Amino acid sequence: MAYLWSALLARWSSDRGQATVEYFLVILAATALALLALKWFQSGSGGGLLGSLFGKVIQWVVGRF
């Protein structure tokens, strides 16, 4: 019985799958930040900045070709 209990404890306390959870949390945090940035850009305060940024990036790319 003691062997069964220790085997169950070892299975429950293993770190297996921890990296997957950490990756999920990082992706979740990045998505939340992206959504907040998108909302800020869509509101009046960041809209001009976003358009200016995309315009500069497109001009830079076109200038390279």
Backbone bond lengths (Angstrom), bond angles and torsions (degrees), N, CA, C in turn:
res aa  C-N    CA-C-N  psi(-1)  N-CA   C-N-CA  omega(-1)  CA-C   N-CA-C  phi
1 M - - - 1.444 - - 1.526 111.22 -
2 A 1.345 115.45 -37.85 1.464 119.86 179.92 1.526 110.55 -64.10
3 Y 1.336 117.29 -36.49 1.460 121.08 178.32 1.526 110.90 -63.18
4 L 1.325 116.08 -43.54 1.460 120.68 179.63 1.530 110.45 -62.20
5 W 1.314 116.60 -44.11 1.463 120.96 179.43 1.526 111.08 -62.23
6 S 1.329 117.93 -44.29 1.464 120.64 -179.68 1.529 110.93 -68.42
7 A 1.321 117.07 -33.97 1.464 119.88 177.32 1.524 110.67 -66.69
8 L 1.329 117.29 -41.38 1.460 120.55 177.92 1.531 111.18 -65.58
9 L 1.320 116.50 -41.93 1.468 120.37 177.87 1.524 111.21 -62.63
10 A 1.317 116.87 -41.45 1.466 120.96 179.24 1.524 110.49 -63.70
11 R 1.326 116.81 -39.06 1.468 119.90 179.91 1.531 111.13 -68.78
12 W 1.311 117.95 -41.52 1.464 121.65 -178.01 1.514 112.41 -72.28
13 S 1.324 117.48 -30.19 1.456 120.02 -175.70 1.528 112.61 -97.31
14 S 1.304 118.10 7.18 1.460 119.33 -179.34 1.527 110.10 -73.10
15 D 1.317 115.64 155.90 1.465 121.82 179.90 1.517 112.07 -90.06
16 R 1.293 116.58 9.38 1.453 120.60 -178.88 1.523 110.37 -63.39
17 G 1.307 116.95 129.98 1.455 121.27 -179.34 1.511 113.30 89.30
18 Q 1.323 117.54 -3.86 1.465 119.96 -178.60 1.519 110.89 -65.86
19 A 1.320 118.49 -39.83 1.462 121.43 -179.73 1.527 110.43 -62.33
20 T 1.312 117.13 -38.41 1.459 120.66 179.08 1.521 110.70 -62.49
21 V 1.306 116.93 -42.29 1.466 121.16 178.70 1.527 109.80 -65.95
22 E 1.324 117.17 -40.55 1.464 119.77 178.93 1.522 111.17 -64.12
23 Y 1.323 117.69 -42.93 1.466 120.58 176.65 1.519 110.82 -61.42
24 F 1.321 116.77 -41.62 1.464 120.81 178.75 1.524 110.73 -60.94
25 L 1.334 117.09 -43.56 1.464 120.15 -179.57 1.524 111.68 -66.10
26 V 1.323 117.51 -37.66 1.465 120.85 177.41 1.523 110.09 -65.45
27 I 1.312 117.01 -44.11 1.466 120.78 179.19 1.529 110.10 -64.99
28 L 1.327 116.88 -39.44 1.461 121.07 178.11 1.525 110.97 -63.02
29 A 1.322 117.12 -44.07 1.471 121.10 179.06 1.527 110.75 -65.12
30 A 1.325 117.63 -41.91 1.465 120.97 178.97 1.524 110.79 -64.31
31 T 1.311 117.07 -38.88 1.463 120.89 178.02 1.522 110.59 -65.62
32 A 1.319 116.74 -42.21 1.464 120.06 178.68 1.527 111.02 -62.85
33 L 1.326 116.99 -42.87 1.470 119.72 177.75 1.524 111.43 -64.80
34 A 1.324 117.03 -39.84 1.465 120.20 178.47 1.526 110.62 -64.21
35 L 1.320 117.12 -40.49 1.464 119.66 178.64 1.525 111.59 -66.61
36 L 1.326 116.80 -39.64 1.465 119.55 176.64 1.524 111.44 -63.75
37 A 1.331 116.39 -42.66 1.467 119.87 178.05 1.522 110.59 -63.88
38 L 1.314 116.98 -40.92 1.459 120.69 179.11 1.520 111.22 -62.93
39 K 1.328 117.22 -43.63 1.466 120.56 177.84 1.528 110.71 -62.43
40 W 1.345 116.51 -40.30 1.458 120.35 179.81 1.525 110.67 -65.55
41 F 1.351 116.20 -40.96 1.457 119.67 179.20 1.526 111.68 -68.36
42 Q 1.322 117.26 -34.41 1.457 120.67 -179.16 1.521 111.94 -75.87
43 S 1.319 116.50 -25.93 1.454 118.22 175.74 1.531 107.85 -74.00
44 G 1.285 118.48 173.06 1.456 121.41 -174.84 1.508 115.00 -62.73
45 S 1.328 119.28 -24.79 1.458 120.17 -170.60 1.520 114.16 -75.82
46 G 1.308 119.76 -30.48 1.457 120.12 -175.26 1.504 115.01 -114.95
47 G 1.313 118.73 0.97 1.462 121.73 -175.96 1.508 113.47 -61.88
48 G 1.324 117.21 -44.78 1.457 120.21 179.43 1.516 111.98 -65.89
49 L 1.304 116.31 -36.25 1.465 121.20 179.17 1.523 110.50 -64.85
50 L 1.320 116.94 -42.54 1.460 121.05 -179.92 1.525 111.07 -64.64
51 G 1.323 117.04 -45.24 1.466 120.51 178.38 1.516 111.33 -62.20
52 S 1.320 117.17 -41.35 1.458 121.24 178.46 1.531 111.00 -64.23
53 L 1.321 116.16 -41.87 1.465 120.16 179.93 1.523 111.02 -63.18
54 F 1.331 117.12 -47.74 1.460 119.67 179.30 1.524 111.32 -63.48
55 G 1.324 116.74 -38.61 1.462 120.02 177.63 1.518 111.71 -60.88
56 K 1.323 117.13 -44.22 1.471 120.89 179.02 1.523 111.48 -65.27
57 V 1.327 116.79 -40.99 1.470 120.15 179.70 1.521 110.20 -64.62
58 I 1.320 117.55 -43.91 1.471 120.87 -179.86 1.520 110.31 -65.01
59 Q 1.322 118.22 -41.73 1.463 120.71 177.24 1.522 111.08 -62.80
60 W 1.323 117.62 -39.46 1.456 121.27 178.83 1.525 111.03 -64.14
61 V 1.345 116.51 -43.90 1.464 120.82 -179.52 1.517 110.49 -66.08
62 V 1.328 117.56 -43.86 1.469 120.78 179.92 1.533 109.47 -65.44
63 G 1.304 117.99 -36.31 1.463 121.24 178.67 1.523 113.10 -66.35
64 R 1.322 117.41 -23.73 1.462 121.23 179.89 1.520 112.53 -78.50
65 F 1.320 118.52 -20.35 1.476 121.26 -176.37 1.485 111.70 -105.48
